[in-house]
Amino acid sequence: MVDIRTGGVLATMRPELRRVEERLEDAARIDYPAVSELILGLVRAGGKRLRPLVLLLAGRAFSSDPATLATAGAGVELLHTASLVHDDTVDRAALRRGRPTLNSILSSGAVILLGDFLFAQSAMLAAATNSPRVVSIFASTLADICDGQLREMFVAHRLDQTREEYERRIFGKTASLFAGAAEMGAIIGAAPEDDVRALRGYGSDIGMAFQIVDDVLDFREATEQLGKPAGHDLTQGTVTLPTMIYASGLTEGSDALIRLRDVVSGDNDEPAAVQRVVQEIRASGALETAMREAETFAARAKERTAVVPDADTREMLIEVADIVCERSA
């Protein structure tokens, strides 16, 4: 079972999250025992289940349909897991949350097919809600995720990216699933249309904050916390908000800017060079500035919860925003 901390929203929602977990594990099992155990290991290492939690809370805010909400929540989390499998294959990542990735154990062809299997299973869970609108949101969210991943791939190793490009990319890659989860939950909960839109906005803002925090943690935390080397995004040529903020303060032709460009472009991938740039970004104040941006998104998400009629659920949605900004991995 997923490790759920005591106290607050995660303790209150523990029974509902367990239902999600049960449906998730059932859907992730396949007929090949050894491979099935690998997939279940990946699924069980899924952290706090924030995406299904957002969906459950959005539904709980208006009416109670626990079985359908749990099924949709499992579909959302399995979609997320499938996207990670493909993401790790594209990045050729060896570790995910400190565990070996599937592509470090199996052939790339097998991993892609397993990712496709998980995508199919997640779609079946969405269909099991018997809501054409939920299925439509699920499909458009999958398209957004692919769009975000493609944008990340096509702009890799480019330092001259705009803030608009960055935000569009991370919306697709991360925030779209939070937005879709909140919208699906609100629809299953039979929320009024204005409230559905407000909760989709809540999910979008939470997702944007989540990804910015992720980008900060990539520089701030050690390998033990991340399960991957600090500065991994730099080695992949992925330009994130902390890097953009840092670069904007550098003088053209300066040694620091040359070092940064060499690392981002892949011209210098020596670990010592990468770590020097990581240290320079850490010391520049860029991480703190990026965190303030994440907190701005989280604050806007909290404001959107005003539409939620149930005070307890509203407080839990606000707590999720705090969890997103306070996490360390």
C-alpha positions as CSV (number, residue, x, y, z in Angstrom):
1,M,0.0,0.0,0.0
2,V,1.0,3.6,-0.5
3,D,2.7,5.3,2.4
4,I,0.3,7.8,3.7
5,R,1.4,10.2,6.4
6,T,-0.6,10.6,9.5
7,G,-2.7,13.7,10.1
8,G,-4.6,16.1,7.9
9,V,-6.0,15.4,4.5
10,L,-4.0,12.2,3.8
11,A,-5.2,10.6,7.0
12,T,-8.8,11.7,6.5
13,M,-8.8,10.4,2.9
14,R,-7.0,7.2,3.7
15,P,-10.0,4.9,3.1
16,E,-10.8,6.4,-0.2
17,L,-7.1,6.3,-1.3
18,R,-7.0,2.6,-0.3
19,R,-9.9,2.0,-2.7
20,V,-7.9,3.7,-5.4
21,E,-4.9,1.6,-4.6
22,E,-6.8,-1.6,-4.8
23,R,-8.2,-0.7,-8.3
24,L,-4.8,0.5,-9.4
25,E,-3.0,-2.7,-8.5
26,D,-5.7,-4.9,-10.1
27,A,-5.4,-2.9,-13.3
28,A,-1.6,-3.1,-13.3
29,R,-1.3,-6.9,-13.1
30,I,-0.4,-8.9,-16.2
31,D,0.0,-12.6,-16.9
32,Y,3.8,-12.6,-16.7
33,P,4.6,-12.9,-13.0
34,A,8.1,-11.5,-13.1
35,V,7.2,-8.5,-15.2
36,S,4.0,-8.0,-13.2
37,E,6.0,-7.7,-10.0
38,L,8.2,-5.0,-11.7
39,I,5.1,-3.0,-12.7
40,L,3.5,-3.4,-9.3
41,G,6.8,-2.2,-7.7
42,L,6.6,0.9,-9.8
43,V,2.9,1.5,-9.0
44,R,3.5,1.0,-5.3
45,A,6.3,3.6,-5.3
46,G,3.9,6.3,-6.4
47,G,4.2,8.7,-3.4
48,K,1.3,10.5,-1.9
49,R,-1.2,10.0,-4.8
50,L,-1.8,13.7,-5.2
51,R,-3.5,13.4,-8.6
52,P,-6.2,10.9,-7.5
53,L,-6.5,12.8,-4.2
54,V,-7.4,16.0,-6.1
55,L,-10.0,14.0,-8.0
56,L,-11.5,12.5,-4.9
57,L,-11.7,15.8,-3.1
58,A,-13.3,17.6,-6.1
59,G,-16.0,14.9,-6.2
60,R,-16.4,14.8,-2.5
61,A,-17.0,18.6,-2.5
62,F,-20.5,18.2,-4.1
63,S,-21.8,14.6,-3.7
64,S,-20.6,11.2,-2.8
65,D,-20.1,8.4,-5.3
66,P,-17.1,6.7,-3.8
67,A,-16.9,3.7,-6.1
68,T,-16.9,5.8,-9.3
69,L,-14.5,8.3,-7.8
70,A,-12.1,5.5,-6.8
71,T,-12.2,4.0,-10.3
72,A,-11.5,7.4,-12.0
73,G,-8.8,8.1,-9.4
74,A,-7.1,4.8,-10.3
75,G,-7.3,5.7,-14.0
76,V,-5.7,9.0,-13.4
77,E,-2.8,7.5,-11.4
78,L,-2.3,4.7,-13.9
79,L,-2.2,7.3,-16.7
80,H,0.5,9.1,-14.7
81,T,2.5,5.9,-14.2
82,A,2.3,5.0,-17.9
83,S,3.6,8.4,-18.9
84,L,6.5,8.0,-16.5
85,V,7.4,4.6,-18.1
86,H,7.6,6.2,-21.5
87,D,9.3,9.3,-20.1
88,D,12.1,7.2,-18.6
89,T,12.5,5.3,-21.8
90,V,12.9,8.5,-23.8
91,D,15.4,9.9,-21.2
92,R,17.1,6.6,-20.8
93,A,16.8,7.1,-17.1
94,A,18.3,4.4,-14.9
95,L,16.5,5.4,-11.7
96,R,13.0,6.5,-10.7
97,R,12.4,7.4,-7.1
98,G,15.5,5.6,-6.2
99,R,14.4,2.3,-7.9
100,P,15.7,0.9,-11.2
101,T,13.5,1.9,-14.1
102,L,11.9,-0.7,-16.3
103,N,14.1,0.3,-19.2
104,S,17.2,-0.4,-17.1
105,I,16.0,-4.0,-16.8
106,L,14.0,-4.8,-20.0
107,S,14.5,-4.0,-23.7
108,S,13.2,-0.7,-24.9
109,G,10.6,-2.5,-27.1
110,A,9.2,-4.4,-24.1
111,V,9.1,-1.2,-22.0
112,I,7.2,0.7,-24.7
113,L,4.6,-2.1,-25.0
114,L,4.3,-2.2,-21.2
115,G,3.7,1.5,-21.1
116,D,1.1,1.1,-23.9
117,F,-0.6,-1.6,-21.8
118,L,-0.8,0.7,-18.8
119,F,-2.2,3.5,-21.0
120,A,-4.9,1.1,-22.2
121,Q,-5.7,-0.1,-18.7
122,S,-6.0,3.5,-17.5
123,A,-8.4,4.3,-20.4
124,M,-10.5,1.3,-19.4
125,L,-10.8,2.6,-15.9
126,A,-11.9,6.0,-17.3
127,A,-14.5,4.2,-19.4
128,A,-15.7,2.2,-16.4
129,T,-17.1,5.5,-14.9
130,N,-19.8,5.3,-17.7
131,S,-19.3,9.0,-18.3
132,P,-18.6,10.0,-21.9
133,R,-17.5,13.4,-20.6
134,V,-14.9,11.8,-18.2
135,V,-13.6,9.7,-21.1
136,S,-13.4,12.8,-23.3
137,I,-11.4,14.7,-20.6
138,F,-9.2,11.7,-20.1
139,A,-8.4,11.6,-23.9
140,S,-7.7,15.3,-24.1
141,T,-5.4,15.1,-21.1
142,L,-3.4,12.3,-22.6
143,A,-3.0,14.4,-25.7
144,D,-1.8,17.3,-23.6
145,I,0.7,15.1,-21.8
146,C,2.1,14.0,-25.1
147,D,2.2,17.6,-26.3
148,G,4.2,18.6,-23.3
149,Q,6.7,15.7,-23.7
150,L,7.1,16.5,-27.3
151,R,7.7,20.2,-26.6
152,E,10.3,19.2,-24.0
153,M,12.1,17.0,-26.5
154,F,12.0,19.5,-29.4
155,V,13.4,22.4,-27.3
156,A,16.0,20.3,-25.4
157,H,19.5,21.9,-25.2
158,R,18.1,25.4,-26.0
159,L,18.8,28.1,-23.5
160,D,16.8,30.8,-25.4
161,Q,13.4,29.6,-24.3
162,T,10.7,32.1,-23.2
163,R,8.7,31.9,-20.1
164,E,5.5,31.3,-22.2
165,E,7.2,28.3,-23.8
166,Y,8.2,26.9,-20.4
167,E,4.7,27.3,-18.9
168,R,3.0,25.8,-21.9
169,R,5.4,22.8,-21.8
170,I,4.9,22.2,-18.1
171,F,1.2,22.6,-18.3
172,G,1.1,19.7,-20.9
173,K,3.7,17.6,-19.1
174,T,2.3,17.9,-15.5
175,A,-0.4,20.4,-14.8
176,S,-2.8,19.0,-17.4
177,L,-3.3,15.8,-15.4
178,F,-4.0,17.7,-12.2
179,A,-6.4,19.9,-14.1
180,G,-8.1,16.9,-15.7
181,A,-8.3,15.0,-12.4
182,A,-10.0,17.9,-10.7
183,E,-12.4,18.4,-13.6
184,M,-13.3,14.7,-13.7
185,G,-13.9,14.6,-10.0
186,A,-16.2,17.6,-10.1
187,I,-18.1,16.1,-13.0
188,I,-18.6,12.8,-11.2
189,G,-19.7,14.8,-8.2
190,A,-22.3,16.6,-10.3
191,A,-20.9,20.0,-9.6
192,P,-22.4,23.1,-11.3
193,E,-20.6,24.1,-14.5
194,D,-19.0,27.2,-13.1
195,D,-17.6,25.2,-10.2
196,V,-16.3,22.5,-12.6
197,R,-14.3,25.3,-14.3
198,A,-13.1,26.7,-11.1
199,L,-11.9,23.3,-9.9
200,R,-10.2,22.6,-13.2
201,G,-8.4,25.9,-12.7
202,Y,-7.5,24.8,-9.1
203,G,-6.0,21.6,-10.5
204,S,-4.1,23.5,-13.2
205,D,-2.6,25.9,-10.7
206,I,-1.6,23.0,-8.3
207,G,0.0,21.2,-11.2
208,M,2.0,24.2,-12.3
209,A,3.2,24.7,-8.7
210,F,4.0,21.0,-8.5
211,Q,6.3,21.1,-11.6
212,I,8.1,24.3,-10.6
213,V,8.8,22.7,-7.2
214,D,10.0,19.6,-9.0
215,D,12.4,21.8,-11.0
216,V,13.7,23.5,-7.9
217,L,14.2,20.1,-6.1
218,D,16.3,18.9,-9.1
219,F,18.9,21.5,-8.1
220,R,18.3,21.8,-4.3
221,E,18.1,18.2,-3.1
222,A,20.8,15.5,-2.9
223,T,20.7,12.2,-4.8
224,E,19.3,10.4,-1.7
225,Q,16.2,12.5,-1.6
226,L,15.6,12.6,-5.4
227,G,16.6,9.1,-6.3
228,K,18.6,10.6,-9.2
229,P,21.7,12.9,-9.3
230,A,21.1,16.6,-8.6
231,G,21.1,18.6,-11.8
232,H,19.6,15.7,-13.8
233,D,17.5,18.2,-15.9
234,L,20.7,20.0,-17.0
235,T,22.3,16.8,-18.1
236,Q,19.2,16.1,-20.2
237,G,19.4,19.5,-21.8
238,T,16.0,20.4,-20.1
239,V,15.9,24.1,-19.3
240,T,13.6,24.7,-16.3
241,L,12.5,27.9,-14.5
242,P,15.5,28.0,-12.1
243,T,17.9,27.9,-15.0
244,M,16.0,30.5,-16.9
245,I,16.0,32.8,-13.9
246,Y,19.7,32.3,-13.4
247,A,20.5,32.8,-17.0
248,S,18.5,36.1,-17.2
249,G,20.9,37.6,-14.6
250,L,24.1,36.7,-16.4
251,T,26.1,39.1,-18.7
252,E,26.5,38.1,-22.3
253,G,30.0,36.7,-22.8
254,S,30.6,36.0,-19.1
255,D,32.4,32.9,-18.1
256,A,29.3,31.8,-16.1
257,L,27.0,32.1,-19.1
258,I,29.5,30.2,-21.3
259,R,29.7,27.4,-18.7
260,L,25.9,27.2,-18.5
261,R,25.5,27.1,-22.3
262,D,28.2,24.4,-22.6
263,V,26.3,22.2,-20.1
264,V,22.8,22.8,-21.5
265,S,24.0,22.2,-25.1
266,G,25.7,19.0,-24.1
267,D,29.1,20.3,-25.2
268,N,30.4,19.7,-21.7
269,D,28.7,16.8,-19.8
270,E,31.5,16.2,-17.4
271,P,30.1,15.6,-13.9
272,A,32.4,18.2,-12.4
273,A,31.2,20.8,-14.9
274,V,27.5,20.0,-14.3
275,Q,28.0,20.2,-10.5
276,R,29.8,23.6,-10.8
277,V,26.8,25.0,-12.7
278,V,24.4,23.4,-10.2
279,Q,26.3,25.1,-7.3
280,E,26.3,28.5,-9.2
281,I,22.5,28.2,-9.7
282,R,22.0,27.3,-6.0
283,A,24.0,30.3,-4.9
284,S,22.3,32.8,-7.3
285,G,18.9,33.0,-5.5
286,A,17.2,31.5,-8.6
287,L,15.8,28.6,-6.6
288,E,14.2,31.0,-4.1
289,T,12.7,33.1,-6.9
290,A,11.3,30.0,-8.6
291,M,9.8,28.8,-5.3
292,R,8.0,32.2,-5.0
293,E,6.5,31.5,-8.4
294,A,5.3,28.1,-7.3
295,E,3.8,29.7,-4.2
296,T,1.9,32.2,-6.3
297,F,0.3,29.4,-8.3
298,A,-0.6,27.6,-5.1
299,A,-2.1,30.8,-3.6
300,R,-4.3,31.2,-6.7
301,A,-5.4,27.6,-6.4
302,K,-6.4,28.2,-2.8
303,E,-8.5,31.2,-3.9
304,R,-10.4,29.0,-6.4
305,T,-11.6,26.7,-3.6
306,A,-14.1,29.4,-2.6
307,V,-16.6,27.6,-4.8
308,V,-16.5,24.5,-2.6
309,P,-19.6,24.4,-0.4
310,D,-18.3,21.9,2.1
311,A,-15.9,23.6,4.5
312,D,-13.9,20.4,5.5
313,T,-13.3,19.6,1.8
314,R,-12.3,23.2,1.1
315,E,-9.7,23.0,3.9
316,M,-8.3,19.8,2.5
317,L,-8.0,21.2,-1.0
318,I,-6.1,24.1,0.6
319,E,-3.9,21.7,2.5
320,V,-3.0,19.9,-0.8
321,A,-1.7,23.2,-2.1
322,D,0.6,23.5,0.9
323,I,1.8,19.8,0.5
324,V,2.7,20.6,-3.1
325,C,5.0,23.5,-2.1
326,E,6.4,21.9,1.1
327,R,7.5,18.6,-0.3
328,S,11.2,17.6,-0.5
329,A,11.0,14.8,-3.1
